[in-house]
Amino acid sequence: MRAINPVETRILELASFDLGQEKKIIRKVRRREVIPNRRYSWLLFEKENDSEPFETVVLDVSLREAIEIDESVGAELDAYLWY
């Protein structure tokens, strides 16, 4: 059995029936590189075509760990660069 990463955990928390009408279903996840090979953010979108994320999860992980998280949640790499 594999461990659930923090991004998956947050997605599951948002979809919890305990939230009642406040629950959210995340339909798209994108990753942004904040500091190369050190800090990444995952943008959680409620709808496929939303331009603004509903929530953001920021983690200090290596690129290898970030790719593993991407694969587990089906994230897309965000091509936009922030300066």
For each residue, the residues with C-beta under 8 A, 3 or more apart:
1:
2: 72
3:
4: 8 9 12
5: 8 9 68 69 72 73
6: 9 10 57 59
7: 10 11 29 42 44 57 59 69 72 73 75
8: 4 5 11 12 69 72 73
9: 4 5 6 12 13
10: 6 7 13 14 44 55 57
11: 7 8 14 15 26 29 44 73
12: 4 8 9 15 16
13: 9 10 16
14: 10 11 19 23 24 25 26 44 54 55
15: 11 12 23 24 25 26
16: 12 13 19 23
17: 20 23
18:
19: 14 16 22 23 24
20: 17 23
21:
22: 19
23: 14 15 16 17 19 20
24: 14 15 19 46 54
25: 14 15 46
26: 11 14 15 29 44 45 46 54
27: 45 46 47 48
28: 44 45 47 48 50 76
29: 7 11 26 42 43 44 45 73 74 75 76
30: 42 43 45 53 75 76 77 78
31: 40 41 42 43 66 69 70 75 76 77 78
32: 40 41 42 43 78 80 82
33: 36 40 66
34: 38 39 40 41 58 82
35: 38 39
36: 33 63
37: 62 63
38: 34 35 60 61 62
39: 34 35 58 59 60 61
40: 31 32 33 34 58 59 61 66 69
41: 31 32 34 56 57 58 59
42: 7 29 30 31 32 56 57 58 59 69 73 75
43: 29 30 31 32 53 56 78
44: 7 10 11 14 26 28 29 53 54 55 56 57
45: 26 27 28 29 30 48 50 53 54
46: 24 25 26 27 50 54
47: 27 28 50
48: 27 28 45
49:
50: 28 45 46 47 53 54
51:
52:
53: 30 43 44 45 50 56
54: 14 24 26 44 45 46 50
55: 10 14 44
56: 41 42 43 44 53
57: 6 7 10 41 42 44
58: 34 39 40 41 42
59: 6 7 39 40 41 42 66 69
60: 38 39
61: 38 39 40 65 66 69
62: 37 38 65 66
63: 36 37 66 67
64: 67 68
65: 61 62 68 69
66: 31 33 40 59 61 62 63 69 70
67: 63 64 70 71
68: 5 64 65 71 72
69: 5 7 8 31 40 42 59 61 65 66 72 73 75
70: 31 66 67 73 74 75 77
71: 67 68 74
72: 2 5 7 8 68 69
73: 5 7 8 11 29 42 69 70
74: 29 70 71
75: 7 29 30 31 42 69 70
76: 28 29 30 31
77: 30 31 70
78: 30 31 32 43
79:
80: 32
81:
82: 32 34
83:
